[in-house]
Amino acid sequence: MPEFARQRAERRGRRGEGLASWYLRLKGWRILDTRVRNPRGEVDLVAKRGRVVAFVEVKWRRHVSDLDQAIDEFRLRRVAAAAGAAAHNYAKNGEDVRIDVILVAPWRWPRHIANAWQPWS
């Protein structure tokens, strides 16, 4: 991918993460962290509501029709590995941990897929 296209994709991804963050806040979630990186990978958002801590993968696509192919088992497994390595920093005292996905496209409400992956069960 040419450098310009990579930078443009990065900007769009950041914009998608920002929109997903606001969407979660509107739904009563508190954003604990963004872009959590560790040797196992990266998690876009870490959010908490009640006793649930969600590690959220955000996918932005230009066309809503492309969102269905934006996330797959391979990507979810990578997010789950990164979340597993970071969970002890965010989930305390037996709080529930889950992997969520938020799909974002222009002029559409974000689609929140709760509990998209259950790596610890």
Buried (B, 14 or more C-beta within 10 A) or exposed (E): EEEEEEEEEEEBBBBBBBBBBEBBEEEEBEBBBBEBEBEBBBBBBBBBEEEBBBBBBBBBBEEBEEBEEBBEEEBBBBBBBBBBBBBEEBBEEEEEBBBBBBBBBEEEEBBBBEEBBEBEE
